Amino acid sequence: VEAAQKYTEEFSDDIVNLEGIYVSNCDTKVLAHTNRSTVGVTTRTGDYLKELQLALKESGSRVYNTGILTSPATQRQVVSMYKSVYNDGDDPAGLVGLGVYTDGLARQLDSISEHDMKGAFYTLLDLNDMKYIFHEDKDKISTEAATYELSRISEVLKSSGRDRSGKFSYTMNGKKYISVYSYMSDLNWLFMIDATEASVYKLSGSMRGYMIVFSIFCFILIVLFNVINKKREDTAKSLDTVVEKHEKTRESLTNAVYNDFLTELRNRISFSSDFEAGKVNPAEGEAYYFALFNIKDFSSVNIAYGEEAGDMILITTAKLIHSFFPDADVYRTGSDEFLVAKKLKKDLAGQSEFLNNINIALLSLSKPFEIGDEKITVPFEVAVASKSRNVNISVLPTLKNIMRSSTKGAVSITDLDVEIHDGSQ
């Protein structure tokens, strides 16, 4: 149990904007948690427990995403996810829960340029309970949206059961507004960008004014009619462009959880998802080769040259490693560590190809990094292993143990299949 708690704390240190991650039994009694003081606490009882157990049962081996909610522990908004952990049978042995703060997503939405959002505001609404997740008026967050237009459109969208985009109009405080929306059916969320009708149809309104003034001239009437239609088409295209931008914002909901913003590599959560137990099954004669690169004493670089220089070294390291392993999966699994995973033939040729790329990468990484006027040399260490059976996330802590126990010398591959076989004798 202590080993599981220690691993949970180490895992938590590498996740940006993490509220907490924990492991519990099926009755939600916490066995290991980011916050050690929470161990032994039962997080759900009664109907809330039954509701979670039913949802996890329906999700099976998939992740159950409860969406964005207000954490009862911190009173901050989090993306909350759960996943059942199964034993050798079909019944779950327990579950894993994860909460990630939405602050990163909110900062990304707020960073949209004033030019793109001039005179407009965005809202994100959870149609499960009709409560705001994001709103320009922070006092309305987590409060119910009780308007006729939203109630009507939400019923239509929920009954459709698929992703949809569109627009509708409504009146608020004596002003007419036009709302462009994107419905995410898998989460049952509605993302909207609203602007006053006057700002959206400003050019069309001007044209209508000219049409009234010169209505006695038939020729001018025809000309103005064509101009107005053209302006409306331009406005429709502008609205479609906004919808497209919001589709990209939707993608950032996933990127905020699974990608590392600094290096643009996939992060540790992504690795855990890609290599969860039973998900990766190499074919006969194939194996996964793993290489864990670590910058030794990276904190001294930040102290000596500043965090900006440290960030540039991390970005450059990520690009270099990816360039030497273009067909492999590369992850940033820690603040100063990078993991390469590649499927190759489990033979001498596969081992030689992987080791050759590692040695070339180490040679390139050993050269000084040119950061501004400085030339900074940082030491790297690497641990390498292969595995063809029961490939899962346990390979990461195993690589760390190999790195701690290894001595200086030529890089070699540890066959984890042999290690496991020898250990069972």
Helices and strands as residue ranges (DSSP letters): H 2-13, E 18-24, E 30-33, G 36-38, H 46-59, E 64-70, E 77-86, E 92-101, H 103-110, E 120-126, E 131-134, G 138-140, H 148-160, E 164-172, E 175-184, E 189-196, H 197-200, H 202-213, H 218-258, E 266-267, H 268-274, E 286-295, H 299-305, H 307-324, E 329-334, E 337-345, H 348-365, E 369-371, E 374-376, E 380-387, H 395-405, E 413-415, H 416-423
